[in-house]
Amino acid sequence: MFEDRQEAGKNLGRALHKYKDKNVIVLAIPKGGVEVGYQVAKYLNAELSIIVARKLPFPDNPEAGFGAVAEDGSTFIFKGAERWLPQGAIEDIIREQKREI
């Protein structure tokens, strides 16, 4: 475990040392990932970009998800999600998460 996200990012940056000064881009996701990504990008001397995405949560268990949607509208849904939820419910959840973004 790490003391905080800053420490985690510094450790991850060191683990990715082979990419230092290699003109890479570090992608980070809000809600915790930005601080980690910042520390990685700082260590690697890399560009940092933030991706805004939302989990597609199950209505009865919002901590679990069946996919994700990104700010550009691209969507990933686990194969077989229609076995867990009706298509209409899936579409409603996608619309709601796009509004949140």
C-alpha atoms as a printed R data frame, in Angstrom:
    type eleno elety resid chain resno       x       y       z
1   ATOM     1    CA   MET     A     1   0.000   0.000   0.000
2   ATOM     2    CA   PHE     A     2   0.968   3.589  -0.499
3   ATOM     3    CA   GLU     A     3   0.676   6.497   1.888
4   ATOM     4    CA   ASP     A     4  -1.239   8.528  -0.700
5   ATOM     5    CA   ARG     A     5  -1.753   8.978  -4.448
6   ATOM     6    CA   GLN     A     6   1.297  11.173  -4.736
7   ATOM     7    CA   GLU     A     7   3.521   8.386  -3.416
8   ATOM     8    CA   ALA     A     8   1.770   5.866  -5.661
9   ATOM     9    CA   GLY     A     9   2.401   8.046  -8.729
10  ATOM    10    CA   LYS     A    10   6.056   8.539  -7.883
11  ATOM    11    CA   ASN     A    11   6.523   4.794  -7.465
12  ATOM    12    CA   LEU     A    12   4.696   4.063 -10.704
13  ATOM    13    CA   GLY     A    13   6.812   6.647 -12.514
14  ATOM    14    CA   ARG     A    14   9.992   4.965 -11.289
15  ATOM    15    CA   ALA     A    15   8.626   1.580 -12.383
16  ATOM    16    CA   LEU     A    16   8.089   3.033 -15.869
17  ATOM    17    CA   HIS     A    17  11.593   4.525 -16.012
18  ATOM    18    CA   LYS     A    18  12.309   3.049 -19.459
19  ATOM    19    CA   TYR     A    19   9.776   5.570 -20.859
20  ATOM    20    CA   LYS     A    20  11.493   8.614 -19.342
21  ATOM    21    CA   ASP     A    21  12.153  11.321 -21.961
22  ATOM    22    CA   LYS     A    22  10.603   9.093 -24.677
23  ATOM    23    CA   ASN     A    23   7.866  11.536 -25.768
24  ATOM    24    CA   VAL     A    24   5.013   9.530 -24.229
25  ATOM    25    CA   ILE     A    25   1.632  10.741 -23.030
26  ATOM    26    CA   VAL     A    26   0.273   9.799 -19.619
27  ATOM    27    CA   LEU     A    27  -3.518   9.464 -19.545
28  ATOM    28    CA   ALA     A    28  -5.310   9.974 -16.238
29  ATOM    29    CA   ILE     A    29  -8.889   9.509 -15.125
30  ATOM    30    CA   PRO     A    30 -10.477  11.874 -12.567
31  ATOM    31    CA   LYS     A    31 -11.461  10.761  -9.078
32  ATOM    32    CA   GLY     A    32  -8.000   9.782  -7.946
33  ATOM    33    CA   GLY     A    33  -6.122   9.080 -11.133
34  ATOM    34    CA   VAL     A    34  -5.145  12.663 -11.909
35  ATOM    35    CA   GLU     A    35  -2.733  13.008  -8.971
36  ATOM    36    CA   VAL     A    36  -1.182   9.634  -9.787
37  ATOM    37    CA   GLY     A    37  -0.934  10.529 -13.472
38  ATOM    38    CA   TYR     A    38   0.571  13.924 -12.668
39  ATOM    39    CA   GLN     A    39   3.349  12.334 -10.636
40  ATOM    40    CA   VAL     A    40   4.030   9.756 -13.359
41  ATOM    41    CA   ALA     A    41   4.134  12.446 -16.076
42  ATOM    42    CA   LYS     A    42   6.393  14.638 -13.949
43  ATOM    43    CA   TYR     A    43   8.859  11.791 -13.379
44  ATOM    44    CA   LEU     A    44   8.825  10.695 -17.027
45  ATOM    45    CA   ASN     A    45   9.013  14.262 -18.347
46  ATOM    46    CA   ALA     A    46   5.867  13.436 -20.304
47  ATOM    47    CA   GLU     A    47   2.678  15.170 -21.362
48  ATOM    48    CA   LEU     A    48  -0.370  14.602 -19.148
49  ATOM    49    CA   SER     A    49  -3.861  14.345 -20.587
50  ATOM    50    CA   ILE     A    50  -7.082  13.744 -18.699
51  ATOM    51    CA   ILE     A    51  -9.804  11.425 -19.961
52  ATOM    52    CA   VAL     A    52 -13.275  11.970 -18.594
53  ATOM    53    CA   ALA     A    53 -15.152   8.673 -18.464
54  ATOM    54    CA   ARG     A    54 -17.954   7.208 -16.412
55  ATOM    55    CA   LYS     A    55 -18.632   3.675 -15.315
56  ATOM    56    CA   LEU     A    56 -21.926   2.172 -16.465
57  ATOM    57    CA   PRO     A    57 -23.209   1.018 -13.058
58  ATOM    58    CA   PHE     A    58 -25.650  -1.738 -12.292
59  ATOM    59    CA   PRO     A    59 -28.825  -0.157 -10.840
60  ATOM    60    CA   ASP     A    60 -28.830  -2.455  -7.802
61  ATOM    61    CA   ASN     A    61 -25.053  -2.325  -7.239
62  ATOM    62    CA   PRO     A    62 -23.584   1.043  -8.333
63  ATOM    63    CA   GLU     A    63 -20.075   0.047  -7.217
64  ATOM    64    CA   ALA     A    64 -20.049  -2.630  -9.936
65  ATOM    65    CA   GLY     A    65 -20.286  -1.834 -13.605
66  ATOM    66    CA   PHE     A    66 -21.002  -3.459 -16.937
67  ATOM    67    CA   GLY     A    67 -18.994  -1.008 -19.047
68  ATOM    68    CA   ALA     A    68 -17.941   2.610 -19.450
69  ATOM    69    CA   VAL     A    69 -18.592   5.671 -21.589
70  ATOM    70    CA   ALA     A    70 -16.055   8.393 -22.432
71  ATOM    71    CA   GLU     A    71 -16.470  12.115 -22.979
72  ATOM    72    CA   ASP     A    72 -16.379  11.646 -26.762
73  ATOM    73    CA   GLY     A    73 -19.333   9.263 -26.528
74  ATOM    74    CA   SER     A    74 -17.343   6.111 -27.163
75  ATOM    75    CA   THR     A    75 -18.753   3.255 -25.151
76  ATOM    76    CA   PHE     A    76 -17.424  -0.082 -23.947
77  ATOM    77    CA   ILE     A    77 -19.899  -2.683 -22.732
78  ATOM    78    CA   PHE     A    78 -18.907  -6.097 -21.457
79  ATOM    79    CA   LYS     A    79 -20.010  -8.890 -23.751
80  ATOM    80    CA   GLY     A    80 -23.197 -10.423 -22.427
81  ATOM    81    CA   ALA     A    81 -24.390  -7.323 -20.546
82  ATOM    82    CA   GLU     A    82 -27.829  -7.843 -22.072
83  ATOM    83    CA   ARG     A    83 -28.100 -11.018 -19.979
84  ATOM    84    CA   TRP     A    84 -27.906  -8.865 -16.843
85  ATOM    85    CA   LEU     A    85 -30.037  -5.905 -17.920
86  ATOM    86    CA   PRO     A    86 -32.685  -5.236 -20.563
87  ATOM    87    CA   GLN     A    87 -31.471  -3.218 -23.562
88  ATOM    88    CA   GLY     A    88 -33.720  -0.291 -22.606
89  ATOM    89    CA   ALA     A    89 -32.151  -0.102 -19.149
90  ATOM    90    CA   ILE     A    90 -28.663  -0.189 -20.670
91  ATOM    91    CA   GLU     A    91 -29.549   2.696 -22.991
92  ATOM    92    CA   ASP     A    92 -31.015   4.712 -20.099
93  ATOM    93    CA   ILE     A    93 -27.868   4.214 -18.019
94  ATOM    94    CA   ILE     A    94 -25.652   5.257 -20.939
95  ATOM    95    CA   ARG     A    95 -27.716   8.423 -21.451
96  ATOM    96    CA   GLU     A    96 -27.508   9.286 -17.749
97  ATOM    97    CA   GLN     A    97 -23.736   8.799 -17.615
98  ATOM    98    CA   LYS     A    98 -23.269  10.935 -20.747
99  ATOM    99    CA   ARG     A    99 -25.220  13.696 -18.995
100 ATOM   100    CA   GLU     A   100 -22.928  13.379 -15.976
101 ATOM   101    CA   ILE     A   101 -19.856  13.758 -18.158
